[in-house]
Amino acid sequence: MIVTCQHCGKKLKVDLSVVQGDQAKVRCKHCRQLFTVKKPPEEQEEAEGPAAGAGGAGQGPAAPAEGEELRTEGWSLKSKLTVIIVLIMFVSLSITGLIVGYYSRTTLASQAETHLMRIAQEKSQQYTGIFNRISDEVRGVAGYVSHLYQRGDFQSDIGFSVLMPWDGDSYGNEELNERYAQERLLMQRAGITLRSIVSENPFLSLGYYGSANDLLVLHSKKVHETIKELEGFTPTERPWYTKAAEQGEVIWTDPYVDANSKNLVVTCAAPVKGPDGAFLGAVGFDVLLETIQKDILEMDIGYSSYAFLVNQEGKVLVQPGMVAEGQSWDERYATDNLRETENEEFNSIVTDMVRGGTGFDSFTREGEEQFVAYTFLPSIKAGMAIVSPKKSVMEPAAQMQKIVLAVWGLMILITIWICLYVGRWITRPINNLTRMANLISQGKTDLEELPEDRKDELGLLTRSFNRLVASLRVVLSRRR
């Protein structure tokens, strides 16, 4: 039969004898479009059911009933694909997160060690220079005072205030003033030197010289008046004097309460000796612990931390919370010994530090690990340490880990969505082919061809299946 294409108008020959029913779909070989052709009445025949007897013996399993929903046994292809890809992403992201976390913690710990050690060494060098300068200055003044004693006779009073010995009621009396008149004139000249040096050194709060006869000269008249208001102030009984007399060299005291400022100080003192080596007195320079605390304890390290200084016995020179509140100037100020705490790890670190050690270590306090960088200050024979909690150091790593976990979760959700989308994109044509095959198994051959819009392997399978359906129509029509 000759028919005309409804799309391009071309003529083509069609054998309608193989077509069941009163119409058929025909594809134009010129424009490749489908159009419907109706049989002439004389050529219409009753089609026989190709599936008759299909359920008989030896014909294989029965086809699913019309309308019956096809179900897979076990997991669908889309589910398997989703699970596989999600597992791959889960494992990959987890391994990546672990590697990033490990190296970030390792890097931060290494950076903390380098950073803390650098600051500790810089502060050590800075304070070594400061304390060496103070030691040199007090040694120089002591030498100058010793020279004054050797000069001997002084005639003129230059008006510099000198505190005379305490007699039980007041500082000085007619007898004491006459007895120590020459030494008072000598100490006036020492006071002028003290004033010039202390005014040039910002780390010094007070300079003075106390003689073996309990005379005292201070660099400041204001401080002189403050001390004069106290009862029973005796230079030879002060910590700086007794230690300098005992050791016979430049010394640094433990912290004590300053009689003038009522604050904690440490003193650098040097003995004054006569030509025969006799001990004549001691020169002292006070350094307010508050000055050192502000500089050391308020260092901008970058994370939570604190610092402390200890002497060779392990006793604290500077640490957070040290105040002289409630402590009298004539009472001994007791400090902690950091070599005798309940924490053996910490004790060991302090012991190494005060023996001249320098290094980086860690210890555990109240369940939290602490990093400590320590060094030694030979100028005052003391150790300095900077302590920082590991938790504070590792805070950037913790933040990074949170970000990694957030990215990890987001990537898993995105992966699941992509898998579901891709799975549907892959399985939809397969489901269409399955449904078409099911209809054919039920004896239906007057089916529309499936869309052939894909260019991949599934598109090739669809085109092959469409040709199979067309071939089945021809075979089944010939059987009739």
C-alpha positions in Angstrom: 0.0 0.0 0.0 1.3 3.4 -0.9 0.9 6.1 1.8 1.9 9.7 2.1 4.1 11.0 5.1 2.1 13.5 7.1 5.2 15.4 7.9 7.3 15.7 4.8 4.8 14.6 2.1 7.0 11.9 0.7 5.4 8.7 -0.7 6.4 5.4 0.7 5.3 1.8 0.4 3.9 0.1 3.5 2.9 -3.6 3.9 -0.2 -3.4 6.2 -0.9 -7.0 6.0 1.4 -7.6 8.9 -0.2 -5.0 11.1 -2.8 -6.0 13.7 -5.8 -3.8 14.3 -7.2 -1.1 12.1 -4.2 1.3 12.3 -0.5 1.3 12.7 2.4 3.7 13.4 4.8 4.1 10.5 8.2 5.8 10.5 9.0 7.8 7.4 12.4 6.7 6.0 13.0 10.2 4.6 12.3 12.4 7.7 12.4 9.6 10.3 9.1 10.9 11.9 6.3 8.7 13.1 2.7 9.0 11.7 -0.5 6.9 11.9 -1.8 4.9 8.9 -5.3 3.4 8.9 -6.0 0.1 7.1 -8.6 0.0 4.4 -11.8 -1.8 5.6 -11.2 -4.7 3.3 -7.8 -5.4 4.8 -8.8 -5.2 8.5 -8.6 -8.6 10.2 -9.2 -9.9 13.6 -5.8 -10.3 15.4 -5.1 -13.4 17.2 -3.7 -13.2 20.7 -0.1 -14.1 20.4 -0.1 -15.0 24.0 -2.7 -17.8 23.8 -1.5 -20.9 25.6 1.5 -19.0 26.9 0.8 -20.4 30.4 0.9 -24.0 29.2 3.4 -26.5 30.1 6.9 -25.9 28.8 6.2 -22.2 28.1 8.2 -20.7 31.0 7.0 -18.5 33.8 3.7 -16.7 33.4 3.9 -13.0 32.4 2.9 -10.5 35.1 -0.8 -9.6 35.0 -1.7 -6.3 33.3 -1.4 -3.4 35.7 0.7 -5.4 38.1 3.6 -3.3 39.6 7.0 -4.6 38.8 9.3 -4.8 41.8 13.0 -5.7 42.2 14.1 -8.3 44.6 16.6 -6.7 47.1 18.1 -3.3 46.6 17.4 -1.4 43.4 20.2 -0.3 41.1 19.7 3.3 42.2 20.0 2.4 45.9 23.2 0.4 45.2 24.7 3.2 43.2 23.9 5.7 45.9 25.3 3.6 48.7 28.5 2.9 46.9 29.2 6.5 46.0 28.2 7.7 49.5 30.5 5.2 51.1 33.4 6.2 48.8 32.8 9.9 49.7 32.4 9.1 53.4 35.7 7.2 53.5 37.6 9.7 51.4 36.3 12.7 53.4 37.0 10.9 56.7 40.5 10.1 55.8 41.1 13.6 54.5 39.7 15.1 57.8 41.9 12.8 59.9 45.0 13.8 58.0 44.1 17.5 58.1 43.4 17.3 61.8 46.6 15.4 62.6 48.8 17.7 60.6 47.1 20.9 61.9 47.6 19.7 65.5 51.2 18.7 64.9 51.9 22.0 63.1 50.3 24.1 65.8 52.2 22.3 68.5 55.5 22.8 66.6 54.6 26.5 66.1 53.8 26.9 69.8 57.1 25.4 70.8 59.0 27.7 68.4 56.9 30.8 69.4 57.1 30.3 73.2 60.8 29.5 73.1 61.5 32.5 71.0 59.6 34.8 73.4 61.3 33.2 76.4 64.7 33.6 74.9 64.0 37.2 73.9 62.8 38.0 77.4 65.8 36.2 78.9 68.2 38.3 76.8 66.3 41.5 77.5 66.3 40.9 81.3 69.8 39.6 81.3 70.8 43.0 79.9 68.6 44.9 82.3 69.8 43.0 85.4 73.4 43.1 84.2 73.1 46.9 83.9 71.7 47.2 87.4 74.4 44.9 88.8 77.1 47.0 87.2 75.6 50.2 88.5 75.3 49.0 92.1 78.8 47.6 91.9 80.0 51.0 90.5 78.3 53.0 93.3 79.7 50.6 95.9 83.2 51.2 94.5 82.6 55.0 94.6 81.4 54.9 98.2 84.5 52.8 99.1 86.6 55.5 97.4 84.8 58.2 99.5 85.8 56.3 102.7 89.4 56.3 101.5 89.4 60.0 100.8 88.7 60.7 104.4 88.1 64.2 105.6 84.9 66.1 104.4 84.3 69.6 105.7 81.2 71.0 103.9 77.6 70.1 104.4 75.9 69.9 101.0 72.4 69.7 102.5 71.5 66.1 101.3 69.2 64.3 103.8 70.8 61.4 105.7 68.8 59.2 108.1 70.7 58.8 111.4 70.6 55.7 113.5 67.5 54.9 115.6 68.2 55.4 119.3 64.9 53.9 120.5 63.0 57.2 120.4 64.1 59.0 117.3 66.6 59.0 114.4 69.7 60.5 115.8 70.5 62.5 118.8 73.2 65.0 119.8 75.7 62.2 120.7 75.0 60.1 117.5 75.1 63.2 115.3 78.5 64.2 116.7 79.9 60.7 116.5 78.9 60.1 112.9 79.2 63.7 111.6 82.1 62.8 109.2 80.3 59.7 107.8 77.1 61.7 107.4 79.0 64.2 105.1 80.4 61.2 103.2 76.9 59.7 102.7 75.6 63.0 101.4 77.9 62.8 98.5 76.9 59.1 97.9 73.3 60.3 97.8 73.9 62.7 95.0 75.4 59.8 92.9 72.5 57.5 93.8 70.0 60.2 92.6 71.7 60.6 89.3 71.8 56.9 88.5 68.2 56.0 89.7 66.7 58.9 87.7 68.3 57.4 84.5 67.1 53.8 85.0 63.3 53.3 84.5 63.5 49.8 86.1 64.8 51.2 89.4 62.3 52.5 92.0 64.8 53.3 94.8 68.5 53.6 95.4 70.2 53.8 98.8 73.3 53.2 100.9 73.2 51.8 104.5 76.4 51.9 106.6 77.5 49.4 109.2 76.7 52.2 111.7 73.0 52.2 110.7 73.1 55.5 108.8 71.0 55.5 105.6 71.0 57.8 102.6 68.3 57.5 99.9 68.2 59.0 96.4 64.9 60.8 97.1 64.1 63.3 99.8 60.4 62.3 99.6 61.3 58.7 100.4 63.6 59.9 103.2 60.6 61.6 104.8 58.5 58.5 104.4 61.1 56.2 106.1 61.6 58.8 108.8 57.9 58.4 109.8 58.5 54.7 110.6 59.7 53.6 114.0 62.8 51.4 114.4 63.9 51.2 110.8 67.4 49.7 111.0 69.3 49.3 107.7 71.6 46.6 109.0 68.6 44.3 109.6 67.1 44.6 106.1 67.3 41.6 103.7 69.5 43.3 101.2 72.0 44.3 103.8 72.3 41.0 105.6 72.6 39.0 102.4 75.3 41.3 100.9 77.2 41.2 104.2 76.9 37.4 104.3 78.0 36.7 100.7 80.4 39.6 100.2 79.4 40.1 96.6 76.7 41.5 94.4 73.4 39.7 95.3 69.7 39.7 94.4 67.2 39.3 97.2 64.0 37.3 97.4 60.8 39.4 97.2 60.1 41.4 100.3 57.8 44.3 101.3 59.4 47.7 100.6 59.2 50.0 103.7 58.6 53.0 101.4 56.0 51.9 98.8 54.6 48.9 100.8 54.9 46.9 97.5 56.9 43.8 96.7 60.4 44.5 95.5 63.6 42.6 94.8 66.9 44.4 95.6 70.3 44.2 93.9 72.9 45.0 96.6 76.7 45.2 96.7 79.0 45.3 99.7 81.1 48.4 100.4 84.6 47.4 101.7 87.5 49.3 103.1 91.1 49.0 102.0 91.6 46.2 104.5 88.5 44.4 103.3 86.4 45.3 106.3 82.7 45.5 105.6 81.5 49.1 105.8 78.0 48.9 104.4 75.8 48.0 101.4 74.5 49.8 98.4 71.0 48.7 97.2 68.8 49.3 94.2 65.2 48.3 94.4 63.2 46.9 91.4 59.5 46.9 91.9 58.0 43.4 91.1 55.0 45.3 89.7 57.3 46.7 87.0 58.5 43.2 86.0 55.0 41.7 86.3 53.6 44.3 83.9 56.3 43.5 81.4 56.5 39.7 81.8 53.0 38.7 82.8 51.2 40.9 80.2 53.2 39.7 77.2 51.1 39.5 74.1 51.9 35.9 73.2 48.8 35.2 71.1 47.0 32.7 73.3 46.2 32.3 77.0 49.5 32.1 79.0 51.3 33.3 82.1 55.0 33.6 83.1 56.9 33.3 86.3 60.4 33.8 87.7 62.1 31.5 90.3 65.4 31.7 92.1 67.9 28.9 92.3 66.1 27.4 95.3 62.9 27.3 93.3 61.3 30.1 95.3 59.0 32.4 93.3 60.3 35.8 92.4 57.5 36.8 90.0 54.2 35.0 89.3 50.5 36.0 88.8 48.7 37.1 92.0 51.8 38.2 94.0 50.7 41.1 96.2 51.9 42.6 99.5 48.3 43.1 100.8 48.2 42.8 104.6 52.0 42.3 104.8 54.1 44.6 106.9 57.4 46.0 105.8 59.2 44.4 108.8 57.7 40.9 108.2 59.3 38.2 106.1 57.4 37.7 102.8 57.0 33.9 102.2 56.8 32.7 98.6 56.0 29.3 97.2 58.8 26.8 96.3 57.9 25.5 92.9 60.3 22.5 93.3 58.1 21.1 96.0 54.6 21.1 94.6 52.3 18.0 94.3 52.9 17.8 90.6 56.1 15.8 90.0 56.2 16.6 86.3 56.2 20.3 87.0 58.7 19.9 89.8 61.1 18.2 87.4 60.8 21.0 84.9 61.5 23.7 87.5 64.5 21.8 88.8 66.0 21.7 85.3 65.2 25.3 84.8 66.9 26.6 88.0 69.9 24.5 87.2 70.5 26.5 84.1 68.5 24.5 81.7 66.6 25.8 78.6 64.0 23.9 76.8 60.3 23.1 76.0 58.2 20.6 77.8 54.7 19.8 79.0 53.0 18.7 82.2 49.4 18.0 83.2 47.5 20.1 85.7 43.9 19.4 86.7 43.5 17.1 83.8 44.7 19.6 81.2 48.0 19.4 79.4 50.2 22.6 79.7 53.1 23.6 77.4 56.0 25.3 79.1 59.0 27.1 77.6 61.8 27.9 80.0 65.2 29.5 80.1 67.8 30.7 82.6 68.8 34.3 83.5 72.5 34.0 84.7 72.6 37.7 85.7 70.3 37.0 88.7 70.7 33.3 88.8 67.0 32.7 88.2 64.8 30.8 85.8 62.0 32.2 83.7 59.1 30.1 82.2 56.1 30.8 80.0 53.2 28.4 80.5 50.3 28.1 78.0 47.5 25.5 78.1 47.6 23.1 75.2 43.8 23.7 74.7 44.5 27.4 74.0 47.3 26.6 71.6 45.2 24.0 69.8 42.1 26.3 69.6 42.7 27.0 65.8 42.9 23.3 65.2 39.6 22.8 67.0 38.0 25.5 64.9 39.4 23.9 61.8 38.0 20.5 62.8 34.6 22.0 63.2 34.8 23.5 59.7 36.0 20.2 58.3 33.1 18.4 60.0 30.6 21.0 58.6 32.1 20.6 55.1 32.1 16.8 55.5 28.4 16.8 56.4 27.5 19.2 53.5 29.5 17.1 51.0 27.7 13.9 52.1 24.3 15.6 51.7 25.3 16.9 48.3 26.7 13.5 47.3 23.4 11.8 48.3 21.4 14.3 46.3 23.6 13.8 43.2 23.5 10.1 43.6 19.7 10.1 43.7 19.5 12.4 40.7 22.1 10.5 38.7 20.5 7.1 39.7 17.1 8.3 38.5 18.6 9.6 35.3 20.2 6.2 34.7 17.4 3.9 35.9 14.5 5.8 34.3 15.1 4.5 30.7 15.8 1.0 32.2 12.5 1.1 34.0 10.8 2.2 30.7 12.3 -0.7 28.9 11.3 -3.1 31.7 7.7 -1.9 31.5 7.6 -2.2 27.7 9.0 -5.7 27.9 6.4 -6.6 30.5 3.6 -5.3 28.2 5.0 -7.3 25.2 5.1 -10.4 27.4 1.3 -9.8 27.9 0.7 -9.9 24.2 0.6 -6.2 23.5 2.4 -5.2 20.3 0.6 -2.0 19.4 2.9 0.0 21.6 4.5 3.4 20.9 8.2 3.5 20.4 10.3 4.7 23.3 11.9 8.1 23.0 15.4 7.9 21.5 16.8 11.2 22.8 19.9 9.7 24.5 23.2 9.3 22.7 24.9 6.9 25.2 24.7 3.2 25.7 21.2 3.4 27.1 20.1 5.3 24.0 21.6 2.6 21.9 19.7 0.0 23.9 16.5 1.9 23.5 16.9 2.0 19.7 17.6 -1.7 19.6 14.6 -2.4 21.7 12.4 -0.3 19.4 13.6 -2.4 16.5 12.9 -5.5 18.4 9.3 -4.4 19.0 8.8 -3.7 15.3 10.3 -7.1 14.4 8.0 -8.8 16.9 5.0 -7.2 15.2 6.1 -8.5 11.8 6.7 -12.0 13.2 3.4 -12.2 15.1 1.4 -10.9 12.1 2.9 -13.6 9.9 2.0 -16.3 12.4 -1.6 -15.3 12.0 
